[in-house]
């Protein structure tokens, strides 16, 4: 048990922890529930009253009805009403960006559109849109802090009320805009929402028509200026063409170019005629020189030569006929031969006449070639002289043509714009997809949720006040003498180490006392230690049991504490980190059963390493089958993860640990902020215990309690077993 006169193992300037009073004990939830049930009418009556008051209040509040109209932002142009200049653009202009949708939301919220709705529906004539200023408003207006009511027009007041109850927003990832309006009159709220949607479409039509009308006026001015420019440019072209004699023929070519073409054709024809005549004369002369038959087509086609040839043929036939009966010196034969010779001479004479005719034709063709060549050279010289002038003429023509094309383009745009000057002919970039209708249920106030929330809040408040009253009534006053000093304080807040009680200090056991006395003292120490852990609650989810030096009493203390804490409403697990303890290795489990070392080295899982204690309701994780180096296990990084996971699952995690004063991984365990139980031997000195306390505090442990427990104190285990049974 705890003694008030025991020294505290820490700094001598620190005071001992005071005894724990009754109000610091754990709250009995069951008793508190029974007290609240006994006072249930004190809770239910205020709850019902709050619900009734809330019901009356929400029924007195003027209900507001909301109506919503929806618009779809899209291009209203089709292939039939699209301007001529945009016919080839396709559907690229129909894509509406999210920024454009947000811009249209602001247009709907604009004051000009709201003013148009007020005028269309004559809202400034309705009393709810022209509220009378109160006394405070008039007073602020007279003081100059607020605008006086007399200076505020009815239209401005209506606009203020309209803007207050209007909500315009667009749905995320869509081009739909919702226009929501709330009003005490459901019909009026629907009319206002629809009026905003319709006036927005009209505003778009009017604005686009105005823009088109301005464009038409600008185009008309530009067209008049362009017409003057086109006339001047074309006049310059004609004047320069006349001055430079650069007239254009039927095919769009200049006269000089046409003359060059014609002369080139004539020259080619004359040269061909000359060559043909010379060749024919040479061929006939060559045949006459050889004395052979003349077979030139022009000679054969001559009528005279054809008649002479036929006469010669007849005479030769007669000569052949007469030669059959007459001799060569017969006069008849001589006559026929003379006639044939005369015909041959005539044919040659006629051929020579044709030769001279062809030669004369060749001479004429040559003269013509010379004349055409001279004329062609003259025309070439003229063309070379007119080249620079032609370049200047083409430049003037290009300028005139550019002005003409621009004028025609502006004329086309002017016709398109003029056809869209009327707002009725302009399609807006939006359409109404849902008209607002009169709401049936009010959107404000939500009667049932408000009544339920008021009733629930009052019920919680009444329950809290009743619970506080019960706790205050059960708490003793400061003048009352406590029944018994509490051995354990509650959790102490702070950054430094906290001195928890020293349970059973060294030298408190009387050696001459009998076995019954020693057993009673051991049970008392175990009960005090269990009560310490229970009352610390969340601060003792992780309990580290260690000692200043290796001692079997540490393992037995941890085992007895775990069995004592185990209860149906508490889940307790014992972690055997002191793998060299005989008491922990002899818990009756299978030697081949997996344990902590298997869990540290990821050889087994939690479900395989957690076993049930045969003597109590607690669970335990045995040392395991791996390494027996306790210091190495303490320094393992995975140990911190295992202890954190167990602390989230169990109400209390009791760790039977080796001495941690000089262990390498003690600082990591201290970072978990456990409740540390320092077990000292009955025959040890207080100085050694204080030194061990300071060493652990230097390693970072903040909540340290001390208990004196002998290695042979196993008498508490049967008592625990009986309690568990």
DOVO-435532 format. One line per 8 residues: number of its first residue (from 0); their letters; for each residue x, y, z of C-alpha. Coordinates in pm, 1 decimal, decimal comma. Layout:
NUM) A) X:Y:Z  ...
//
This chain:
0) XXXXXXXX) 0,0:0,0:0,0  106,6:359,6:-36,8  255,6:548,4:256,9  256,1:926,7:266,4  592,4:944,8:437,0  778,5:751,5:163,3  1052,3:946,1:-23,2  999,1:1026,0:-391,3
8) XXXXXXXX) 1277,7:893,4:-621,5  1358,6:1210,1:-804,4  1470,1:1566,8:-754,2  1457,5:1655,9:-383,1  1299,9:1991,6:-468,2  984,2:1822,8:-604,0  688,7:1768,9:-375,9  521,6:1434,7:-323,0
16) XXXXXXXX) 200,9:1371,3:-511,4  -96,5:1443,6:-288,9  -349,3:1176,9:-211,1  -615,8:1139,4:-474,5  -957,8:1270,3:-371,8  -1291,2:1112,8:-446,0  -1370,2:1349,0:-740,8  -1053,5:1219,4:-915,3
24) XXXXXXXX) -1179,1:865,9:-917,6  -1325,6:708,2:-1229,9  -1684,1:802,6:-1309,3  -1932,2:521,2:-1266,2  -2113,9:533,4:-1601,0  -2381,1:292,8:-1487,7  -2465,2:495,2:-1178,0  -2469,6:813,7:-1384,5
32) XXXXXXXX) -2714,8:654,4:-1626,1  -2940,8:549,1:-1344,2  -2937,9:899,8:-1199,1  -3028,1:1045,6:-1538,8  -3312,4:795,3:-1582,4  -3444,2:890,2:-1240,5  -3446,9:1254,1:-1354,0  -3583,8:1178,4:-1701,8
40) XXXXXXXX) -3879,6:1411,4:-1659,7  -3640,8:1699,6:-1594,3  -3496,1:1625,8:-1937,2  -3810,9:1537,5:-2132,9  -4022,6:1832,8:-2019,2  -3769,9:2100,4:-2135,5  -3722,9:1903,7:-2455,9  -4095,4:1904,4:-2530,3
48) XXXXXXXX) -4121,7:2271,7:-2438,9  -3831,9:2356,4:-2670,8  -3996,4:2160,2:-2953,4  -4329,2:2341,6:-2896,1  -4160,3:2682,8:-2885,3  -3964,6:2602,9:-3201,8  -4283,8:2488,0:-3375,1  -4463,0:2808,3:-3280,3
56) XXXXXXXX) -4163,9:3018,4:-3389,9  -4125,6:2854,6:-3731,9  -4500,3:2889,9:-3792,5  -4482,1:3259,7:-3712,6  -4194,6:3315,9:-3956,6  -4304,1:3420,7:-4304,9  -4233,9:3126,6:-4539,1  -4032,8:3181,2:-4854,2
64) XXXXXXXX) -4087,7:2983,8:-5175,3  -3811,1:2932,7:-5430,4  -3858,0:2888,7:-5804,5  -3582,2:2806,3:-6047,8  -3543,6:2862,8:-6421,2  -3256,3:2710,3:-6614,8  -3066,6:2831,5:-6919,5  -2835,8:2640,1:-7151,5
72) XXXXXXXX) -2549,3:2846,9:-7290,8  -2487,5:2744,8:-7652,6  -2441,3:2905,8:-7990,6  -2770,1:2990,8:-8160,8  -2619,3:3010,7:-8508,9  -2681,2:2737,6:-8765,4  -2562,6:2685,7:-9119,6  -2872,1:2870,8:-9240,7
80) XXXXXXXX) -2843,7:3188,2:-9032,0  -2466,5:3208,0:-8995,4  -2298,9:3510,2:-9162,4  -2144,8:3447,1:-9502,1  -1794,6:3520,7:-9368,9  -1829,6:3243,1:-9108,1  -1973,2:2968,0:-9325,9  -1642,4:2780,2:-9338,7
88) XXXXXXXX) -1576,6:2799,8:-8965,8  -1771,5:2480,2:-8890,3  -1870,0:2421,1:-8528,6  -1561,1:2576,9:-8372,1  -1751,4:2891,4:-8267,1  -2022,7:2681,3:-8098,0  -1783,2:2566,0:-7823,7  -1844,2:2767,3:-7505,7
96) XXXXXXXX) -1562,6:2786,8:-7249,8  -1625,0:2770,9:-6871,5  -1505,1:3131,4:-6832,8  -1773,9:3241,8:-7078,0  -2042,0:3066,1:-6871,0  -1921,8:3242,4:-6555,3  -1931,3:3572,9:-6742,2  -2294,4:3511,6:-6838,1
104) XXXXXXXX) -2376,1:3448,2:-6471,5  -2244,8:3795,4:-6390,1  -2446,4:3941,4:-6677,6  -2765,7:3793,9:-6528,9  -2671,9:3941,6:-6191,0  -2613,3:4285,1:-6344,1  -2811,6:4581,5:-6220,0  -2933,3:4676,2:-6569,1
112) XXXXXXXX) -3103,2:4341,0:-6618,7  -3258,4:4359,4:-6270,1  -3388,7:4709,3:-6346,9  -3549,6:4579,0:-6665,0  -3723,7:4302,6:-6466,0  -3848,3:4556,3:-6212,8  -3994,5:4768,7:-6490,4  -4147,6:4474,6:-6678,7
120) XXXXXXXX) -4321,7:4333,1:-6371,6  -4376,6:4673,9:-6205,7  -4220,8:4542,7:-5886,0  -4164,0:4892,1:-5747,7  -4542,4:4921,8:-5709,8  -4566,5:4615,2:-5483,4  -4549,6:4682,7:-5108,3  -4302,9:4399,8:-5034,2
128) XXXXXXXX) -4049,3:4565,5:-5268,1  -4080,7:4906,3:-5103,0  -4025,3:4846,8:-4730,1  -4071,5:5140,5:-4498,9  -3753,0:5242,5:-4314,9  -3749,8:5186,4:-3941,0  -3664,2:5427,6:-3669,5  -3298,5:5317,0:-3658,7
136) XXXXXXXX) -3261,2:5358,0:-4036,0  -3407,9:5707,9:-4022,0  -3181,9:5795,5:-3731,2  -2870,8:5671,8:-3917,3  -2982,5:5864,3:-4224,1  -3017,8:6182,8:-4027,3  -2671,9:6131,5:-3879,2  -2523,0:6092,2:-4226,1
144) XXXXXXXX) -2405,9:5736,9:-4160,6  -2662,8:5586,6:-4390,5  -2842,3:5715,4:-4695,8  -3173,7:5875,9:-4605,0  -3489,9:5697,8:-4712,7  -3613,4:6008,8:-4894,3  -3310,3:5993,4:-5122,5  -3375,0:5631,2:-5212,6
152) XXXXXXXX) -3613,2:5584,2:-5502,1  -3872,9:5310,3:-5509,5  -3684,7:5148,9:-5796,1  -3360,9:5135,8:-5594,4  -3547,0:4978,7:-5303,0  -3699,2:4719,7:-5532,9  -3356,2:4646,6:-5681,3  -3212,9:4592,9:-5332,6
160) XXXXXXXX) -3487,3:4344,9:-5238,2  -3453,1:4171,9:-5574,4  -3075,7:4129,9:-5540,1  -3114,7:3999,7:-5184,8  -3346,2:3713,3:-5283,9  -3185,6:3631,9:-5619,9  -2934,1:3350,0:-5659,8  -2771,9:3274,0:-5995,3
168) XXXXXXXX) -2518,4:2993,5:-6033,8  -2400,4:2743,9:-6290,4  -2376,4:2371,6:-6243,4  -2024,7:2234,8:-6224,3  -1881,2:2083,8:-6543,7  -2182,1:2198,2:-6748,9  -2310,4:2498,6:-6944,8  -2638,6:2518,7:-6754,7
176) XXXXXXXX) -2716,6:2830,9:-6549,6  -2983,6:2822,5:-6277,9  -3179,6:3137,1:-6184,0  -3331,3:3090,2:-5838,1  -3555,4:3346,5:-5669,2  -3719,3:3329,0:-5325,4  -4034,1:3517,1:-5232,3  -4327,3:3481,5:-4991,3
184) XXXXXXXX) -4550,7:3458,9:-5299,3  -4478,7:3135,1:-5493,4  -4642,1:3269,4:-5810,7  -4435,3:3587,3:-5796,7  -4110,2:3394,7:-5740,9  -4179,8:3188,4:-6055,7  -4267,6:3499,6:-6257,2  -3950,1:3679,8:-6149,2
192) XXXXXXXX) -3726,3:3380,6:-6229,6  -3886,0:3344,7:-6574,3  -3864,0:3721,5:-6631,8  -3490,1:3713,4:-6562,2  -3444,4:3429,7:-6811,9  -3654,6:3596,5:-7083,5  -3505,9:3942,4:-7034,9  -3157,6:3791,9:-7045,3
200) XXXXXXXX) -3232,2:3643,4:-7389,0  -3377,0:3977,4:-7504,5  -3070,5:4157,3:-7371,0  -2847,6:3930,1:-7574,4  -3053,7:3991,0:-7887,7  -3054,9:4368,0:-7840,8  -2683,2:4386,0:-7762,7  -2593,0:4176,0:-8065,8
208) XXXXXXXX) -2828,9:4375,5:-8287,3  -2673,6:4701,1:-8166,2  -2325,9:4567,8:-8235,9  -2439,8:4460,8:-8583,2  -2597,9:4801,0:-8645,8  -2275,4:4978,7:-8549,9  -2082,8:4747,1:-8780,9  -2326,8:4827,9:-9062,7
216) XXXXXXXX) -2273,8:5200,2:-9017,5  -1897,8:5159,4:-9018,3  -1913,6:4939,8:-9330,1  -2128,8:5196,1:-9511,9  -1871,0:5466,9:-9445,4  -1586,7:5246,2:-9558,3  -1772,7:5137,5:-9871,8  -1823,3:5497,4:-9984,9
224) XXXXXXXX) -1454,4:5569,3:-9937,6  -1357,8:5250,3:-10120,7  -1580,4:5330,3:-10414,6  -1395,6:5659,0:-10463,3  -1060,9:5482,8:-10435,4  -1162,5:5212,0:-10683,1  -1280,7:5472,6:-10936,3  -958,7:5669,8:-10907,9
232) XXXXXXXX) -742,0:5358,5:-10942,2  -927,3:5232,7:-11251,6  -912,0:5580,5:-11409,2  -536,0:5587,8:-11359,3  -506,8:5247,7:-11530,0  -702,4:5356,4:-11836,2  -519,0:5688,8:-11863,0  -178,9:5525,0:-11849,3
240) XXXXXXXX) -283,5:5256,2:-12102,4  -399,2:5523,1:-12345,1  -87,6:5729,3:-12295,9  147,6:5434,0:-12345,4  -64,0:5281,8:-12623,4  -88,2:4959,0:-12426,3  -430,7:4854,9:-12542,9  -547,0:4508,3:-12472,8
248) XXXXXXXX) -687,5:4278,9:-12736,1  -971,4:4030,5:-12724,7  -771,7:3765,7:-12538,8  -638,5:4002,8:-12274,2  -303,2:4053,3:-12447,8  -159,5:4379,7:-12572,5  -167,8:4478,8:-12939,4  210,4:4453,6:-12965,9
256) XXXXXXXX) 199,8:4097,0:-12842,1  -75,7:4011,8:-13088,8  123,3:4166,7:-13376,9  431,0:3972,3:-13278,7  230,1:3654,0:-13285,5  73,1:3725,0:-13623,7  403,5:3826,2:-13784,2  572,8:3519,5:-13648,9
264) XXXXXXXX) 301,8:3307,9:-13805,7  333,5:3487,3:-14143,1  710,6:3450,4:-14138,2  688,2:3084,3:-14074,6  433,8:3039,7:-14354,7  646,9:3237,5:-14607,5  956,8:3039,6:-14523,6  767,0:2716,7:-14569,6
272) XXXXXXXX) 629,6:2826,1:-14907,3  976,0:2929,4:-15026,4  1129,2:2601,0:-14924,2  848,1:2401,7:-15083,3  872,5:2586,4:-15419,2  1250,8:2552,5:-15434,4  1234,1:2183,1:-15354,5  973,8:2116,7:-15623,0
280) XXXXXXXX) 1170,5:2309,8:-15891,6  1488,1:2125,7:-15800,6  1312,5:1787,1:-15817,3  1159,7:1852,1:-16162,9  1489,6:1990,7:-16300,5  1674,6:1684,9:-16171,9  1429,0:1444,6:-16343,4  1452,2:1641,3:-16669,4
288) XXXXXXXX) 1830,1:1631,4:-16651,7  1831,4:1256,5:-16603,3  1593,8:1208,4:-16897,6  1366,4:987,4:-16694,8  996,5:1005,6:-16643,6  867,8:1302,7:-16454,0  680,9:1176,8:-16151,6  633,7:1497,1:-15950,0
296) XXXXXXXX) 272,6:1530,9:-15842,3  241,1:1895,1:-15954,6  357,0:1795,1:-16310,8  132,2:1494,4:-16324,4  -164,3:1695,8:-16209,1  -125,7:1945,5:-16497,1  -410,0:1905,4:-16753,2  -184,6:1978,9:-17053,7
304) XXXXXXXX) 80,2:1731,9:-16949,3  -189,0:1475,8:-16870,2  -331,8:1519,5:-17227,6  12,9:1497,1:-17386,0  93,4:1183,6:-17187,8  -234,8:1023,4:-17295,7  -163,8:1115,3:-17662,7  181,6:965,2:-17634,0
312) XXXXXXXX) 40,1:649,6:-17491,5  -200,7:616,0:-17786,6  78,3:675,4:-18037,8  298,7:416,5:-17879,1  13,5:170,5:-17890,7  -35,0:242,1:-18262,5  340,4:209,8:-18321,4  342,8:-122,5:-18154,7
320) XXXXXXXX) 43,7:-236,4:-18361,5  199,0:-120,0:-18688,9  538,6:-263,5:-18606,4  384,1:-602,9:-18612,2  316,2:-576,3:-18990,2  551,0:-301,9:-19106,4  923,8:-265,7:-19108,9  1119,4:4,2:-18922,2
328) XXXXXXXX) 1175,0:216,8:-19236,0  817,4:219,9:-19329,2  685,7:573,7:-19356,7  401,1:497,5:-19125,7  642,5:380,8:-18860,0  858,9:687,7:-18905,1  555,6:912,0:-18880,4  446,3:754,2:-18554,1
336) XXXXXXXX) 791,9:783,8:-18406,0  816,9:1147,1:-18507,7  485,1:1220,5:-18340,8  599,7:1047,3:-18021,8  923,8:1246,5:-18016,8  732,0:1568,0:-18066,0  504,6:1480,9:-17769,2  806,8:1417,8:-17548,3
344) XXXXXXXX) 947,8:1756,7:-17640,6  620,4:1924,6:-17553,6  610,6:1745,4:-17215,9  966,0:1863,9:-17136,2  885,7:2214,3:-17242,7  579,8:2218,9:-17023,6  786,5:2079,9:-16728,0  1046,5:2352,2:-16775,7
352) XXXXXXXX) 767,3:2607,0:-16770,0  652,1:2467,4:-16433,1  1010,0:2475,5:-16303,8  1036,5:2842,1:-16388,4  697,0:2896,2:-16222,0  814,3:2726,8:-15900,3  1135,9:2927,1:-15904,2  938,3:3247,8:-15941,6
360) XXXXXXXX) 718,1:3142,0:-15648,9  1026,8:3073,9:-15439,8  1160,9:3419,3:-15518,5  829,4:3575,8:-15418,3  821,4:3377,8:-15094,3  1179,1:3487,6:-15021,0  1087,0:3848,8:-15072,2  791,1:3802,4:-14842,1
368) XXXXXXXX) 1015,5:3643,4:-14579,4  1245,5:3941,4:-14591,2  957,8:4185,7:-14558,3  798,1:4000,5:-14267,2  1136,2:3969,3:-14095,3  1194,4:4339,9:-14118,1  848,7:4414,2:-13985,2  895,4:4160,9:-13700,9
376) XXXXXXXX) 1221,1:4324,7:-13598,7  1049,9:4658,7:-13581,6  769,7:4519,9:-13362,7  1027,2:4358,3:-13132,4  1199,2:4689,4:-13088,1  865,5:4847,7:-13001,4  788,6:4568,2:-12750,6  1126,1:4613,8:-12582,7
384) XXXXXXXX) 1059,9:4985,0:-12553,5  711,0:4927,8:-12404,0  831,7:4669,2:-12141,1  889,4:4920,5:-11862,4  556,3:5088,1:-11929,7  381,4:4750,8:-11919,7  532,0:4678,1:-11575,2  401,5:5008,6:-11445,7
392) XXXXXXXX) 61,7:4934,7:-11599,2  42,8:4596,1:-11427,0  123,4:4759,7:-11092,1  -160,3:5005,3:-11141,5  -391,8:4719,9:-11238,0  -298,5:4522,9:-10922,0  -373,3:4822,9:-10704,3  -707,3:4874,5:-10873,8
400) XXXXXXXX) -788,2:4502,9:-10844,5  -703,1:4499,3:-10470,6  -927,8:4797,5:-10409,2  -1203,6:4629,4:-10608,8  -1174,2:4299,9:-10408,9  -1183,2:4487,8:-10078,9  -1489,3:4677,8:-10193,2  -1669,1:4357,4:-10291,2
408) XXXXXXXX) -1577,7:4197,6:-9956,0  -1714,8:4495,6:-9764,0  -2028,6:4491,4:-9976,0  -2088,1:4125,7:-9887,6  -2039,1:4193,2:-9518,1  -2263,6:4495,7:-9539,3  -2544,3:4288,4:-9686,9  -2504,4:4024,9:-9409,0
416) XXXXXXXX) -2494,1:4288,8:-9135,8  -2788,6:4481,0:-9277,7  -3001,3:4165,3:-9268,5  -2924,1:4124,7:-8894,1  -2987,9:4477,1:-8773,2  -3329,9:4378,4:-8637,7  -3312,6:4213,9:-8287,1  -3582,2:3966,6:-8393,1
424) XXXXXXXX) -3350,3:3825,4:-8657,6  -3064,7:3761,0:-8410,2  -3043,1:3427,1:-8231,7  -2912,0:3454,2:-7870,6  -2632,6:3230,1:-7746,4  -2862,3:3066,0:-7490,7  -3201,2:2902,8:-7461,8  -3440,2:2827,0:-7179,3
432) XXXXXXXX) -3445,5:2456,8:-7099,7  -3665,0:2477,2:-6789,6  -3922,5:2738,8:-6698,2  -3981,6:2819,3:-6333,0  -4307,6:2702,9:-6177,1  -4478,2:2797,7:-5852,0  -4334,6:2599,6:-5559,1  -4562,9:2396,0:-5334,8
440) XXXXXXXX) -4338,7:2352,0:-5031,9  -4154,6:2648,5:-4874,6  -3776,3:2640,3:-4881,8  -3750,9:2851,0:-4565,2  -3797,7:2776,7:-4287,5  -3747,8:2398,4:-4280,0  -3993,9:2332,5:-4003,6  -3926,5:1969,4:-3915,0
448) XXXXXXXX) -3542,9:1992,2:-3908,7  -3555,6:2312,1:-3701,3  -3796,0:2158,3:-3449,2  -3588,7:1840,5:-3424,1  -3264,0:2033,5:-3381,6  -3415,0:2255,3:-3112,3  -3553,4:1954,0:-2926,5  -3223,8:1764,0:-2955,2
456) XXXXXXXX) -3020,3:2063,5:-2837,4  -3246,2:2115,9:-2536,5  -3237,2:1744,8:-2453,6  -2856,4:1741,2:-2462,6  -2839,3:2060,5:-2256,2  -3082,0:1927,9:-1995,2  -2897,9:1595,1:-1979,1  -2565,7:1774,5:-1937,5
464) XXXXXXXX) -2701,1:1995,3:-1660,2  -2850,7:1693,1:-1482,3  -2521,2:1503,4:-1510,0  -2327,8:1800,4:-1373,1  -2573,0:1828,5:-1087,0  -2533,0:1460,2:-1004,7  -2154,2:1481,7:-1011,4  -2147,3:1798,4:-800,5
472) XXXXXXXX) -2383,6:1643,0:-549,1  -2170,6:1329,4:-526,1  -1839,9:1520,3:-485,5  -1730,4:1574,8:-121,7  -1649,7:1922,1:5,9  -1301,0:2036,1:93,5  -1381,4:2025,5:467,8  -1487,4:1662,9:456,4
480) XXXXXXXX) -1231,3:1409,9:569,1  -1171,5:1145,3:299,2  -1245,4:788,9:392,4  -901,4:669,1:285,9  -608,5:825,7:104,2  -585,4:727,4:-256,4  -260,4:569,0:-354,2  -258,4:705,3:-708,5
488) XXXXXXXX) -293,8:1051,3:-862,6  -456,7:1105,0:-1202,6  -257,9:1184,0:-1515,7  -36,5:1488,3:-1466,8  6,9:1727,6:-1756,2  351,5:1861,8:-1831,6  670,0:1804,6:-2022,1  908,0:1676,1:-1748,0
496) XXXXXXXX) 903,6:1339,9:-1562,4  615,4:1298,5:-1315,9  661,0:1123,9:-982,5  396,0:859,4:-941,1  361,2:686,2:-600,5  615,2:436,9:-469,6  421,6:124,5:-384,8  592,2:-80,0:-114,2
504) XXXXXXXX) 924,8:98,6:-67,4  1241,4:-100,1:20,4  1253,3:-199,6:381,4  876,1:-181,4:428,5  844,7:-558,2:452,5  907,9:-697,6:799,7  1128,6:-1008,1:781,3  996,3:-1142,6:1107,3
512) XXXXXXXX) 639,5:-1134,1:977,2  489,8:-1464,6:895,3  392,3:-1602,0:555,2  35,0:-1476,1:593,9  161,8:-1122,5:657,5  393,9:-1132,9:351,3  116,2:-1268,4:133,9  -123,1:-995,5:246,9
520) XXXXXXXX) 136,5:-724,4:176,2  202,7:-868,0:-172,5  -167,8:-870,3:-252,8  -195,4:-510,5:-130,5  91,4:-395,5:-353,3  -58,7:-572,3:-653,7  -401,7:-418,3:-586,8  -249,8:-71,2:-553,4
528) XXXXXXXX) -53,9:-117,9:-874,0  -363,9:-236,4:-1062,4  -562,4:57,9:-931,6  -286,5:293,6:-1045,6  -313,5:161,3:-1402,8  -693,4:158,3:-1403,5  -731,3:514,6:-1284,0  -479,7:649,7:-1533,4
536) XXXXXXXX) -708,2:527,4:-1815,5  -580,8:638,1:-2158,4  -249,5:740,6:-2003,6  -180,3:375,3:-1917,1  -275,1:203,8:-2243,6  94,9:111,0:-2273,2  257,1:-5,8:-1945,0  629,6:-86,8:-1942,6
544) XXXXXXXX) 742,7:-300,2:-1645,9  1120,2:-296,2:-1597,4  1384,9:-291,9:-1328,9  1722,4:-137,9:-1252,7  1890,2:-474,7:-1311,7  1791,4:-817,4:-1444,4  1554,6:-970,4:-1190,9  1288,2:-1239,1:-1210,2
552) XXXXXXXX) 1062,9:-1020,5:-996,4  1010,5:-784,4:-1294,9  861,4:-1061,3:-1509,6  647,7:-1190,3:-1220,9  522,8:-836,7:-1147,6  426,7:-784,6:-1513,6  252,6:-1121,4:-1528,8  61,6:-1059,5:-1204,4
560) XXXXXXXX) -35,8:-706,9:-1321,1  -167,2:-831,0:-1655,5  -374,2:-1103,0:-1487,7  -506,5:-857,2:-1231,6  -613,1:-602,5:-1496,5  -784,9:-860,0:-1717,6  -1163,0:-833,0:-1691,7  -1465,5:-888,6:-1919,0
568) XXXXXXXX) -1481,5:-514,8:-1996,7  -1103,8:-472,0:-2041,1  -875,9:-630,8:-2297,0  -521,7:-684,2:-2170,4  -219,7:-834,6:-2344,4  117,7:-920,8:-2192,3  421,3:-875,2:-2420,8  721,6:-1083,5:-2311,2
576) XXXXXXXX) 1010,5:-858,7:-2418,9  1237,6:-1003,6:-2143,2  1316,3:-1322,2:-2333,2  1555,1:-1447,0:-2061,5  1287,2:-1470,0:-1789,4  1215,5:-1821,0:-1663,9  868,6:-1722,1:-1544,7  770,8:-1600,2:-1891,4
584) XXXXXXXX) 919,3:-1900,5:-2067,8  732,4:-2136,3:-1832,2  379,2:-2014,5:-1895,3  273,2:-2356,9:-2011,3  272,0:-2282,7:-2385,7  423,5:-2498,1:-2651,8  795,3:-2428,6:-2686,4  754,4:-2419,9:-3064,7
592) XXXXXXXX) 473,1:-2164,1:-3047,5  556,7:-1837,7:-3229,6  608,2:-1528,6:-3019,4  755,6:-1179,8:-3009,5  1081,1:-1262,9:-3187,2  887,5:-1424,1:-3472,6  668,1:-1112,2:-3497,0  969,9:-879,8:-3492,1
600) XXXXXXXX) 1139,4:-1063,7:-3775,9  809,3:-1091,9:-3974,4  815,7:-1470,9:-3951,1  463,5:-1484,9:-3803,2  157,1:-1257,9:-3794,7  -29,2:-1108,3:-3498,2  -294,5:-1378,8:-3505,9  -26,1:-1649,9:-3485,2
608) XXXXXXXX) 173,6:-1492,5:-3201,1  -109,7:-1381,5:-2965,9  -217,4:-1659,2:-2727,4  -468,2:-1678,9:-2444,5  -343,4:-1708,1:-2085,8  -468,3:-2025,7:-1919,8  -490,3:-1859,6:-1576,6  -683,0:-1540,1:-1666,3
616) XXXXXXXX) -872,9:-1350,7:-1938,5  -557,1:-1178,2:-2058,8  -373,1:-1246,4:-2381,8  1,8:-1285,7:-2405,2  275,9:-1280,5:-2664,1  549,9:-1527,1:-2551,0  920,7:-1467,0:-2612,9  916,2:-1672,8:-2931,8
624) XXXXXXXX) 1159,5:-1898,2:-3111,9  1414,3:-1645,9:-3235,2  1705,3:-1455,6:-3086,4  1746,5:-1436,6:-2707,0  1930,3:-1102,5:-2711,8  1696,2:-873,1:-2516,9  1894,8:-554,7:-2592,8  1877,4:-629,7:-2966,7
632) XXXXXXXX) 1502,1:-675,7:-2947,6  1460,3:-343,9:-2764,5  1658,4:-164,3:-3037,0  1450,9:-316,5:-3320,3  1259,1:-55,0:-3522,3  966,3:-290,7:-3577,0  907,0:-310,8:-3198,5  766,5:44,0:-3191,5
640) XXXXXXXX) 519,7:-38,9:-3469,4  408,5:-354,8:-3288,8  353,0:-176,9:-2957,3  161,2:106,7:-3128,0  -65,0:-139,6:-3307,3  -133,7:-331,8:-2985,4  -206,7:-7,6:-2795,8  -476,1:76,7:-3051,8
648) XXXXXXXX) -638,4:-266,4:-3009,6  -614,0:-340,6:-2635,0  -715,1:-133,9:-2334,3  -382,7:-212,4:-2161,9  -59,8:-343,3:-2312,2  172,9:-467,2:-2033,2  533,1:-514,9:-2148,9  770,0:-725,1:-1937,4
656) XXXXXXXX) 1093,1:-552,2:-2040,8  1460,7:-600,4:-1952,8  1647,7:-312,9:-1781,9  1603,4:-4,6:-2004,9  1840,7:235,3:-1832,1  2126,5:167,0:-2072,9  1933,8:-1,3:-2357,8  1991,5:137,2:-2707,2
664) XXXXXXXX) 1624,1:156,3:-2810,0  1488,6:293,1:-2481,0  1445,1:642,0:-2627,2  1215,8:510,3:-2903,3  997,7:336,1:-2644,4  989,6:654,3:-2432,8  859,1:844,8:-2736,7  539,0:639,1:-2708,9
672) XXXXXXXX) 478,2:809,7:-2367,8  403,7:490,9:-2171,6  341,3:449,8:-1798,9  662,8:295,7:-1670,1  661,7:67,1:-1365,7  1007,4:48,6:-1205,0  1026,6:-273,7:-999,1  1275,3:-268,4:-709,9
680) XXXXXXXX) 1380,8:-550,5:-482,6  1276,2:-553,5:-116,3  1636,4:-576,5:-4,2  1752,1:-290,7:-227,1  1842,0:57,4:-108,2  1644,6:371,3:-174,4  1952,1:539,2:-321,5  1982,6:274,4:-594,5
688) XXXXXXXX) 1612,0:309,5:-669,0  1643,0:688,2:-702,2  1942,4:652,3:-934,3  1748,3:408,2:-1153,1  1454,0:652,0:-1157,3  1679,0:940,8:-1268,8  1841,3:725,9:-1539,2  1502,2:635,1:-1690,4
696) XXXXXXXX) 1384,9:996,6:-1667,0  1697,9:1104,7:-1856,2  1612,0:855,7:-2133,3  1277,9:1037,9:-2187,9  1029,2:846,3:-1975,2  780,7:1091,5:-1821,4  532,2:884,9:-1616,4  729,0:661,5:-1375,3
704) XXXXXXXX) 585,6:467,5:-1080,9  788,6:246,6:-849,2  685,8:-79,4:-686,6  874,2:-319,6:-462,4  818,1:-674,1:-580,1  1018,3:-986,2:-489,0  1104,6:-1253,4:-737,8  936,3:-1519,1:-522,8
712) XXXXXXXX) 608,5:-1323,5:-482,9  384,9:-1555,6:-677,0  118,9:-1576,9:-412,0  -96,3:-1322,7:-594,7  -138,3:-1543,4:-898,4  -380,5:-1793,9:-737,8  -595,2:-1503,1:-618,9  -605,6:-1366,6:-970,5
720) XXXXX) -693,2:-1708,4:-1105,6  -982,4:-1736,2:-862,0  -1107,1:-1387,3:-956,1  -1087,2:-1473,5:-1325,3  -1272,9:-1796,9:-1265,4
//
